[in-house]
Amino acid sequence: MEQPLVVGVDGSDASLAALDWAVDEAVRHRRALRVVYASLWERYEGVAPPWTTDRPWGQVLADTIVGQAVERARRRAPALPVTSQVAGTDAASALLGEGRAAMALVVGSRGRSEAGDLLLGSVGLTVAARASCPVVVVRGDRFALEARHRKVLLGVGDHDVDSPAVRFAFQEAATREAELDVVRTWRRPAHDPLEHPLLRGETGVYLAELASETLDKALAAGVREYPGVRVRRSAVEGTAHRILTERSAAADLLVVGARRRDGLFGLQLGRVAHRALHHAACPVAVVPQWRPATEEGEAG
């Protein structure tokens, strides 16, 4: 059985935008949609005795939110298979658990309980940093949410040779019949190592060529597997988080990798993914790539 697309809902406007995006994405990929709501109401209110008709307000709220979300999804795509789950735990734990058997997790950029000045809700950040499957944080204007740009943006890092992020981006571009805009950034060193014969007087040219070679290696397998995808490659001088954030204004989806380390706990996001989740102008897909705990270096 194919893995479903899982979306977290909480009744907020941001989660409704995520729900609509997830419905469209599930239809594109011909996957079932699973709607998940999490609440700790049982812990604090208890379960009403079976001989009473009274239901705790938390349960009523949970059932109402999920019921309305499922109905909204079915109105948007009547033929889409939709299931739902009300989990008696915190939202991040519920979604991380669902993610073990999901094609991807979809969440809104803010939740009902998030302060207005936060750029990204704590649930979205936690799920994106810990999930074992791709996580899409839905953000951006209507033009991006409705996939009108017909462009998927991919940031290529040092370890992205045929990586999960690259494969995910190619699959999205192929499914959407969109252009794949691939960016590899490079930066000049603070002080040119003049003793290096290849860099003497031509630092920029050398680094641009190196970035271009990295792009060729990263994309080779995807180009062979998806020959119909239009690919635009760019080796650009600058910081990855700034370049990708700027280019996201003309994209329907930004795809970045996040390198996970086995045996480590806490948030595992690199600088690029973290910045994109807070500032991108379109939905952001964070795709995990696992590595041994003994390997050095920072994700993203």
Secondary structure, 3 states (H helix, E strand, C coil): CCCCEEEECCCCHHHHHHHHHHHHHHHHHCCCEEEEEECCHHHHHCCCCCCCCCCCHHHHHHHHHHHHHHHHHHHHCCCCCEEEEEECCCHHHHHHHHHCCCCEEEEECCCCCCCCCCCCCHHHHHHHHHCCCCEEEECCCHHHHCCCCCEEEEECCCCCCCCHHHHHHHHHHHHHCCEEEEEEEECCCCCCCCCCCCCCCCHHHHHHHHHHHHHHHHHHHHHHHCCCCCEEEEEEECCHHHHHHHHHHHCCEEEEEEEEECCCCCCCCCHHHHHHHHHCCCCEEEEEEEECCCCCCCCC
